[in-house]
């Protein structure tokens, strides 16, 4: 499975890396549009992410703080397949990157 991600926080990236899957990390949300992937993971709290999500055609899984309900709802409306609170995203990460999202 080809996975692309926009997750600028290095601690969050290390948690993704701990699953053992390879991820193509992009520098900007706009770079996601030009990166072929079977799955895209994004940190929804970063500027420009929702705009990029609306332009993606494949499955997108996004995460943000559980208290940011407006952002979570906007991400769902923008086309994210799954929108999760940060804690739920990282607890389910092996399942998500394993293709069972």
C-alpha positions in Angstrom: 0.0 0.0 0.0 1.3 3.4 -1.0 0.7 5.9 1.9 1.3 9.7 1.7 1.1 11.9 4.7 1.2 15.5 5.8 2.0 15.3 9.5 4.6 18.0 10.2 5.0 17.1 13.9 8.1 14.9 14.2 6.7 13.1 17.3 3.6 12.2 15.4 5.7 11.0 12.5 7.7 8.8 14.7 4.5 7.2 16.0 3.5 6.4 12.4 7.0 5.1 11.6 6.7 2.8 14.6 4.0 0.8 12.7 6.7 -0.2 10.2 4.9 1.1 7.1 6.6 3.3 4.6 5.1 6.8 4.2 5.9 9.4 1.7 5.9 12.6 3.7 5.1 15.8 1.9 6.2 19.3 2.8 2.9 21.1 2.1 -0.7 20.0 1.9 -0.7 21.0 -1.8 2.0 18.4 -2.4 -0.5 15.7 -1.5 -2.5 16.3 -4.7 0.6 15.4 -6.8 1.6 12.4 -4.7 0.1 9.1 -5.8 -1.2 7.1 -2.9 -3.6 4.4 -1.9 -4.1 6.2 1.4 -3.5 9.7 2.7 -3.1 10.6 6.4 -3.2 14.2 7.5 -3.0 16.4 10.6 -6.2 18.4 10.1 -5.0 21.2 12.5 -2.5 22.4 9.9 -3.3 25.3 7.6 -4.3 24.4 4.0 -5.1 20.8 4.8 -8.9 21.0 4.2 -8.4 22.7 0.9 -6.0 19.9 -0.2 -8.5 17.2 1.0 -11.2 18.6 -1.3 -8.9 18.0 -4.2 -7.9 14.4 -3.4 -9.6 11.4 -5.0 -8.4 8.6 -2.8 -9.2 7.7 0.8 -8.1 10.3 3.4 -7.8 9.7 7.1 -7.4 12.8 9.2 -6.9 13.6 12.9 -7.2 16.6 15.2 -7.9 17.5 18.8 -11.1 15.9 20.1 -12.3 19.3 21.3 -12.1 20.9 17.8 -15.5 19.6 16.8 -16.0 22.2 14.1 -12.7 21.2 12.4 -13.6 17.5 12.6 -17.0 18.2 11.0 -15.5 20.4 8.3 -13.0 17.6 7.5 -15.8 15.1 7.1 -17.6 17.5 4.8 -14.4 18.1 2.8 -14.2 14.4 1.9 -12.1 12.7 4.6 -13.1 9.0 4.8 -12.4 8.9 8.5 -12.0 11.8 10.9 -10.6 10.8 14.2 -9.6 12.5 17.5 -5.8 12.4 17.8 -5.9 9.8 20.5 -8.2 7.5 18.5 -6.1 7.9 15.4 -2.9 6.8 17.1 -4.5 3.9 19.0 -6.1 2.6 15.7 -3.0 3.5 13.5 -1.9 -0.1 12.9 -5.4 -1.0 11.7 -5.6 2.2 9.5 -2.2 1.7 7.8 -2.8 -2.0 7.5 -5.5 -1.4 5.0 -8.5 -1.9 7.2 -9.5 1.8 7.5 
